[in-house]
Amino acid sequence: MSELENLKARQQELLDKIHILEEQYEGIENEHNAQKIQELSKVQAQLMGSQNNLKQQLQSIQEKLKTINAEIDKLSSTVTDRILEAIKNQRWYFFKNKPHILMDKTTGILWANLDYFPYNQGSSANGWYELDEANALLKNYITDYFSNWLLPNEEDLIHIMNKTFPFFDKHGFKQGNYWCTKKGVICIKNDTISGTNISGRLIPCNYSLIQDSEYEENVSDDNLLYTEKERLQFTLDLFRENELCPIFNDAEITDLYKKIYFEKPKLLQALSKVETQLAQCEEVKTITINFDYTTLLNKYDTASIDKSIIKYYETVQKWIDELMEYLADFEQQKESVIQDCNQIGLQLSAVYKDDNNLTEAENELLKNRQYYFKDKLALGMDKVKTNLLKVKQQADDIEYNINEIDDGDNAIYELAQLEKKERASFALIAENTAKIVNKALQKIDFFEHNRDFIIKAVEVWSKWNEDYKVFKTKQYEELKHSCEEDDIEAEVWQKWYEDWQKLRFTIEEKLQPMIARGLKGDIETKEEQETPIIMQAIYVLNDYKIAVDNFYLEERKNIYQQYVFQNCGDLQEKFEVEKELYARTVNLQKALQNIIFNCKKEADKIFILRWIDNLIDIQINEIIQFVVDNNLEQISQEVLNEFAKLKQKNYYMYLADIKAYSQEQANREKAYNSLIFKMRKGLMKK
């Protein structure tokens, strides 16, 4: 059984014992009260433990303990009342845990238990003590951890000499000579003091419990300040504060007191200690992102391990077993999280196979994207365990080799050869295997805190992969079929598809960077929204992708048919296409505007702008390159310069004001459309 399992078993055992005490002896029928008492008692035990280490907080802790005790007593009124009733009916107390003393309830003075104390072993013929002899004995007398034993004063001595005194009718104590603080032997007859002799019996007392207190006045029947119950409570408090276990005339009350005020607190203290150890143990076992392998490594003497090959393989085996135990415990605690992780792992585990319908660059993009998701999100606990067990297997191999050598005839030489072989230090093995475990635990921890985002991210990844394959097959065939119906030449529509593919590829490249940003944590927002910023941006990009697809499938052919037979129709067609695509880009910008300005941090606003930068400029770049490639002299240099300036404009300077940002977008759209018009007008002059 592991250390953790032992601690948990001990914890449960203590809890069971405490529960039995509460049910059988505290008479609490209400389950809520029983639970409340257990909680309060735990706090009480914890506070008591803190007293020794936190003296500066002593006063505050004592007040808390007082409050807690009052609450326990309130809930356990039946128990307290029974004990107080027993105190009311009894004056003298022997103690289970202090057998050599006796206490008088009426004064709080301790007296020696004369069954143990040598009251009549003096040097006189009858066993009585000389005065000097009595003082010498008491000077060094210590019993049950009580010192400072004294001769009683006359008043206290007379006070105990009545029939209630346990030894009054025993060993001739009804009357006789006894030492007290008055010099000489006091002869007691009929509770009066008289006579003086040279020796006497010795009955010492001890004032430790009531030193500098008003106990005797507080418990007096003549005290009108306190109720009877409050006066009795002073005696109960005296017992508890001094950890005395009194013997009552009623054996049942004695047992009850012992269980409630001795056994239960000890159990609670033991429970607190076990739970502290358990918490420390579980803290190591449940650590994820903060896993510190050095906590475990401190138990090992790395220097001596590396010097001994036998210690080396034994320690490596033990180390791996310990890591495996932590992993098993962690898996049990995070079972539901790991199940969800494993489901995602299955989606990402397949080896990417190049698709013949995709270009080399497209296959590379999708393959790298899958690898990224797999590396960041696939848990692979089995792989972690396999890697750990491989290390242990190497240690097992060393053990096997040594056993083989032991059975051979050349052990000394072969052991020397084995010892010379290079091996990683145990510290390095510990660090590296801990790194393997730590990486897995970090993934689980991250998944647990980002479960919704990760699940959505994998859904998006899967959907986009599928969509791109549809684009390369089904949508390709749709465009082809639509064009062939109208006798549009293959070289024409295939050029359209190339342009479409180029734009789609640029869009596809945007997915992974946004997911990567999301895996670092969501973007903080000014106004809280149900859908995280990262996903909002991806959904907007997906809408743009769909708009581009619809344009090529539903509108591209119509533009071609509109301009094919016009003067400079091919040029006019190009400008119209870029104008329509730019309109969709503008819609993308507008959709992103609210997302950008809901970001709390300036850096996040800039990140989204840079993320979408090349898509915003793609139509401007396309027009400029088209003019250069076709050497369109009829397009004035002034118009081209204006287009170049339009590209140089950016939105970063407008991020402080959404109105200014929106206005700049409108100005740019207006300028773009105006320049397209001027270009097309220039073409008509040809």
Buried (B, 14 or more C-beta within 10 A) or exposed (E): EBEBEBBBEBBEBBBEBBEEBBEEBBEBEEEEBBEBBBEBBBBBBBBBBBEEEEEEEEEEBEEBBEEBBEBBBEBBEEBBEBBBBBBEEBBBBBBEEBBBBBBBBBBBBBBBBBBEBEBBEBEEEEBBBBBEBBBEBBEEBEBBEBEEBBBBBEEBBBBBBEEEBBBBEEEEBBEBBBBBEEEBBBBBEEEEBEEEEEBBBBBBBBBBBBEEEEBBEBBBEEBEEBEEEEBBBBBBEBBBEBEBBBBBEBEEBBEBBBBBBBBBBEBBBBBBBBBEBBEEBBEBBBBBEEBEBEEBBEEBEBEEBBEEBEBBBBBBBBBBEBBBBBBEBBBEBBEEBBEBBBEBBEBBEEEBEEBEEBEEEBBEBBBEBBEBBBEBBBBBBEEBBEBBEEBBEBBBEBBEBBEEBEEEEEEEEBBEEBEEEEBBEBBEBBBEBBEBBBEBBBBBBBBBBBBEBBBBBBEBBBEBBEBBBEBBEEBBEBBBEBBEEEEBEEEEBEEBBEBBBEBBBEBBEBBBEBBEBBBEEBBEBEEEEEEBBBBBBBBBBBBBBEBBBEBBBEBBBEBBEEBEEEEBBEBBBBBBBBBBBBBBBBBBBBBBBEBBBBBEEEEBBBBBBEBBEEBBBBBBEBBBEBBEEEEBEBBBEEBBEBBEEBEEEEBEEBBEEBEEBBEBBEEBBEBBBEBBEBBBEBBEEE
